[in-house]
Amino acid sequence: MTPVLAVRGLAYAYPDGRQALFGANLSIQRGERVALLGPNGAGKTTLALHLNGILTPGAGSVSVSGLPVTKPNLAEIRRRVGLVFQDPDDQLFLPTVAQDVAFGPANLGLRGAELEQRVQEALLAVGLPELRDRAPHHLSFGQRRRVALATVLAMRPEILVLDEPTSNLDPASRRELAEVLESLDVTVLMVTHDLPYALQLCPRSVILSDGVIVADGPTGELLADAELLAAHRLELPYGFSVV
Amino acid sequence: MALIGFVCAVVATPSLTMWPFVVQLLVLAVVAGLARLHPGRLLRGLAIEVPFVAFAFAMPFLATGDRITVAGLSVSVAGLWGAGTLLAKSTLGVLAALILAATTQRAEFVAGMQRLRLPSVLVEILSFMVRYLDVIAEQWHRMAIARTSRGFQARNPTSWSALSGAVGTGFIRAFERGERVHLAMLARGYSGALPEAIGAARAARPVEWGWAVLLVATSLTITSLSWGLA
């Protein structure tokens, strides 16, 4: 079966010469929820920005449901890959929530009732239909994170890529986001160093360290391997252990 | 629209009479009263006019022409009239702008300009400014608190280097924020123009148009009357 996401030998160096990825390989099947784990500076965000063609690989390739990420395919790739950024203030830029949620599907050419239905459906999926006419900067941080998720869901992506979805969330917002993510019927790649969250939501995890994938397996097994975690600057929070 | 009309009418008033300005001021006072605006708030907003006031005070001394003596100082007659009308015109213009700002939400203002078919690039730049002003101001505020927490006090010129560093950092952060926003837009398929379908802002109601037209008509009448009587 064609994987939803296929990354082969991906290497990338920033224009200033700093190399972030050294030949990463990753394949994700439809319906999977996978955590991409790694310490700060491992290249996680750089990898995520390759998945919808924001960055162009120095070597290697990315394809989404068989469609290679290349310039002529960018519009379709960006519909298929929904990228949720770490800071919702980077993602929400229009005067009202509804306009922001409509931005993506309107770029895809949807208009009128069809567009309105997408907005409604996405806001329902994140449980915030009542916020549609509010200004994004008046919402709580947790609400903004969920609206940012809705702006991407409105494009009905085949794979959802979340960059550090729990950063800066309080425990209640964190749980609410988890409930939303669990209710969605969509393939997920979650970039994080929040190991308990990975364990809660993702049956499978991969570890990215120094620009390559160094481990790939069931999340519980990886997190129980203290030596593996220590070798790649990953740690469970104090008092936690996986049995 | 009414703001521009009103300002044009005020600016077109002949400069050798004073009564039209008083009447225009009364018109504005009525508008402000209808909008239930607090006079103190408008007066504070007038502070923006200070540079013009300074220039207006200099005019009687700098202008040439017939001179008269007022309180022991030799001043130019043309300069006096010039200063008086400059003061009157700028005060009226600023007051009208303040009333607009106080009665219109920022998002409505941007939507209004879009409906009036201002160039879309200009409207987009303004709407981004409106959206991120709070974010950047808050960031600036946090940086200020962090500076103060480490014992910083802006008292004398030795603190300027720290402040200029902060301004520089603030600029770079705003710039980086702009880049990230752009990336996030690209990730949702942005291709150079905001789709019109999302900008469904409320249009002005006929009644509101009526009030706007009434205001401009009143001030235009005052202007033409003053030309006729001058």
Interface residues (C-beta under 8 A of the other chain):
Chain A: L49 N52 I54 A75 R78 R79 L83 F85 D87 D89 D90 Q91 F93 L94 P95 T96 Q99 A102 F103 G104 A106 N107 L108 L110 R111 G112 L115 A135 P136 H137 T151 V152 M155
Chain B: A107 V110 A111 S127 F128 V130 R131 Y132 D134 V135 R177 R180 V181 L183 A184 M185 L186 A187 R188 G189 Y190 S191 L194 P195 A197 I198 G199 A200
